[in-house]
Amino acid sequence: MPHAEDAKPVVAGSANCLIVDDEPSVRRSLARMLQAQGFNCLEACTGREGLKVLDQTGEIPLIISDMRMPELDGMGFLEAVRQKFPDSSVIMLSGISETTTAVDCLHLGAADFLLKPISLSELQARVARALEKRALVLQNRFYQQHLERQVQEQAQRIQDLFLQGVQMLARALEAKDAYTRGHSIRVSRYAVATAARLGFAGPGLDGIRLGGELHDIGKIGTREAVLHKPSSLTADEFRQITEHPALGERMLSPLAHESPDVLRIVRSHHERLDGRGFPDGLRGEKIPIEARIVAVADSFDAMTTRRPYRDARPPADALGELRRVAGTQLDPNAVEAFVAAFPDPGELPVSA
């Protein structure tokens, strides 16, 4: 039985071919043929030794392996190579014509199957075909990944531009109303601090930040006379107010795929636990948790901000009111998380 020292040792360099065969004469004959074609060949005398070589060198474009070898035969070697280095082209060799063996090798991912003895011209043709197929697969993958990356980058850029436009609309909405200027930014900050207390992090927290900032964007479609009315609203005027969550959701529909939590906040931040909210009359946990968090922040900021129809309430009073309506209007856990996030009423409201 040949020993590992019969094989060409692994050396640093750009090896592009590995020959695995337990017959030294076959290995060296193949190496000479391939070296004449410009290949830098490494050799191994068993399948197990071949895997050791690959572990040291990494992926090698072309591998030529015998079927019958001690320790680990060609089939086992082929399976191991396909798992670790799926992009290597493996050509299997056999001294026995066995159709089923050839088919099995091809099913396992071999690029080709050759019978010994091998002529130089046949080897050249099979190697060229195997490497051409490998190059096409890699090229196709590169183009696909490159195209996907370009599409993703373009989609992200479109979304960024859309968000910039929407955020400008939100600023324009608040700029028209001295009473609510800075409201959305404050709600966003309150909601983020509350959500963090409830365990939100990463993308979930980012969604609440953006949802809090854009929660009232639908009011862009509400008449200013209704928004600024200092007295009680008529039934028709109140109906206009209740339409802003659904309108905001429609405006932000391009975010549906990437940021569904933002749309949930915009649509449902006026829902109540007792089902008396709008626009859908959702009850309890059917209201998205993100919307329940923003509802607490929105309620607190509304109470501590002067409005055309009333003066601002002191923060301590507003905190008391949050606790009073917890369980009927607001989520009790979200209320307590808000209170824990802002334990000193003297530091409220936060600056926009």
N, C-alpha and C positions, 0 to 999 in steps of 0.2 A: 504493500500500500504506500502511495506517495505521501510525503510529509509536507508540512507547511513551508519548509525551507526550499521545497522544489519550486514554489511559486515566486514570481517576481515580487520583491518587497514593495510596500506602499511608499511612495516618495512624494514630496511636495511638488505641486505643479498642476497643470490643467489637463488631467487625464480625461479623455472623452470616450474611452472604451474599457470594459472589464470583460475578460475571458475567464470563464469558470469551467474547468474540465479536470478530471482526475488523471488524465494521460498527459504527461509533460510534452510529448512529441506533438500531440494535437494542439495544445495551447500555443506552443512556439511556432508551429506552422501557421495557425490563424493569426498570431501576432505579426509574423513577417508579412503576410498578405495585407493586413490592415495598416501596418506601419508604412508600407509602400504607397498607401493611399492617403497618408498624412495623419493617421490616427496615433494618439499617444496611449498605449495600451498598458493596463495593469492585469495581473494574473492571479488566480486563486485555484487551489486544487480540490476544493469541496464547496458545497453550497454554504455550509456554516462559515468557512473561511471567506467566501465571497461576501457574506453579510458583514463580517468584521471589517473587510476592506471598505464597504460602503458606509459603515458607521464612522470610519475615519475620514473618508473623502467627501461624504455627502453624495448628492445625486450625480450620476454619471449618465450622459445621454444614451449610450449604446451598451448593452450587455448581451454577451453571447454565452449561453450556458448549455452544458451537456445534460441529458436526462438522467442517466444512470451514474450515480456518485455515492460514495460512502457517507455516513453521518447524516447528511441531508440531501435528498435527491433533487433532481431538477424541478419537479412539480412543487415540492415544498419550498424550494428556493424562490420559484416564480411567485408563489402566493405571498411570501414574505416581502419580496421586492415591490409587488403591486400595492401592498398596504403602506409601506414606508416611502416609496419613491414612485408614485403612480405615473409620473411623466417620463420615466426611463423607458426606452424601447428595448424590449427583451426578445431576442431571437433564440429559439430552442433548437438543440441538435440531438439527433438520435442515430444510432447505428442500426436500428431495427425499424422496418416500415410498419407502423401501427396506426391505422387511420383514427381509431378511437382516441389514442393518446394525443395525436395532433389536434383533434377537435377539442379535447379537454384543455389543452394548452391555450388554444385560441380563445376559448370561453373564459379562461382565467386572465386573459388580457395580454397574452404573448403577441408580439407584432408579427411573428412568422415562425415557421417550423421547417427545419432543413434536415435532410438525411445525409449521413456520412457515407463515403468521402465527399468532400465539398470542393468544387472547382473554383478557381479565382474569379472567373466571370460571373458565376452564379452568386457567389458571396457578395461581390460588388453590387450586383443588381438588387439583391434582397436587402442589403444594408442601406443602399440609396433610397429604396422604397420605404423602409421602416423609418428612416430619419426624416424623409419628406413628410410622411404622415404626422410624425411628432411635431415638426415645425408648423404644420398647418393647424394642429390642435392648439399649440401654444399661441400662435398668432391670432387664431379665432378668439381664444380666451382673453388675450390682451385687448383686442378691439372691443370685445363685449364689456369687459371691466372698465375700459377707458370711456366707452360710450355711456355706460351706466353712471360712472362718476360725473361725466359732463351733464347728463340729464339731472342727476341729483343736485349738482351745483347750481344749475340753471333754475331748478324748482325752488331751491333754497333762496336764491336771489330774488325770484318772483315773490316768494312769500315775505321776504324781508321788505321789499318795496311796498307790498300790500300793507304790511303792518305799519310801516312808516306813515303811509297815507291815512290809515285808520287812526293811529295815534295823533296825527295832526288834526283829524276831525274831532277827536276827543278833546284836545286842547282848545280848538275853536269853540266847541260847545261850552266849555267851562269859561272861556274868555268872555262870552256874552252874558254871563251871570255872575255878578260880584258875590252873590250869596253862596255859590257852590264852587268857587274857584279853588282848585287844589283838592277837591273832594276825592276824585278818583285815585290820585297818588296816595293820599292818606289811607283810603280804604285798602289799597294794594299793600301798603306797609303794615297796617293792622292785620290783614288777612294772612300775610306771610309769617308774621310773628306768631299768630295763633296756630297756623298750620304746622309750624315747626314744633310747637308744644305738643301737637297731636301725632308727631312722628313723621311728618312729611319731609322729604328731602329730594335733592336732585331734580329731575324733570317734573315730578309732581309739584314741587314747590315753585318751579318756574311757571308752570301752568296757572297756579293760583296767583302768582305775581301779575301775570299778564291779564288773567281774567278779572282780577280786582281793578286793574287800570282801565279795562274796557267794559266793565259791567253795565254802564249806563249809555253806551254808544248809541243805542236805539233811540235815545231822546233827541237825536239830531232830527228825527222826523216828527217831533212834537212841537206844536206851535208855541212860540215864546210867550204869548199872552197866557197860555195855560201854565207853562212852567213858572212864570213870575206872578201869577195871580195871588194877591194878598188875602183873599177871602176864600170861603169854602168852594170846592169845585162842584159843578153841576154833574149830573149823571153822564152826560155826553163827554164832558171834559175829563172825568175820571176814567171813562172808557179809553180815551186817547192815551192817558198815562199808562193804563194796563197793557197797551199794545207795544210799549217800547222793548220789553224783553224779547218777544218773538221777532220784532223788526231787527233788533241787534243781532240775534242769531242768524237771520238771513243775510245781513250785511257781512258777517264774519264767516259765512259758509265755506270760503276757500281754505279755512283752517280746519275743516272737519276731519281731514285725514291725519294731519300732523298734531293737532292740538284739540282733540275732542273735549278735553276738560275745560278749556276756555269757553267753548260753546255751551257746555252744561251750566257754567257759572252765569253767563250772560242771560240764558233763558230762564233759569230757575232761582235767581237770587231774591225774588220776591215771593217765593212759595213759603207757606207756614206749616209747622208740624201738625196743626189741627185741620189742615186741608182748606183753610179759608184764604189762601194766597192766590197769586195769579202768575202765569197765564193758564196753568193746567190743573190747579187745585190738588196738587200732590200732597200726600200725607207722610209724616214720619220719615222712615229710612228710604222711602221711594224718592225723596228729594236727594239729589247727589250731594255727597259730603262736602265737595268743594263749594257748592252753592250755599250750603248751610254755614260754612265758615265765613264766606263773604257776606252773607246776610247779617251776621253778628257785627262785622266790621262796618258794614254800610249803615246799620241801625245806630251804632254808637256815633259815627261821624255825623249822621243826620241830626241826632239830638244835640250834639255839641257845636253845631254850626248854626249861625243865625240864618233864618229863612224869611221870605217876604211875609209869611203868615204867623211867625212867632220868633221869639228871641232864643238864643242858644242856652242850653241847660248846663250847669256846672258838671264837670266830668264825674265827680263822685255820685251825683244824682243819676247821671246816665248809666253808670255801672250798676246802680241799684235797680234801675228800670230793666236793664238786660236780665238780671237775675229774676225779676218779678215775672217776666214773660217767658222765661226759660221753661220749656216743656209744652207750651201752647203755641207760641209764635217761633221761638228760636230753639236751636239744639242746645240742651244743657251742657253737654261735654264741650261744645265749641265756646259757649259762654264762659265756662270755668277756665278753659285754655286761654281765652282772651284776657281774663282777669289776672291769671298767673303770668302772662307775658308782659302785662303793664301793671305791676303791683302798686305803683305810686301815682295816684290820680293827679298829683300836683305837676307831673310831667306831661299831662295830656291836655289838649290833643297834640299829636305829633305835628311838626311843621311840614308843610308840603314841599 
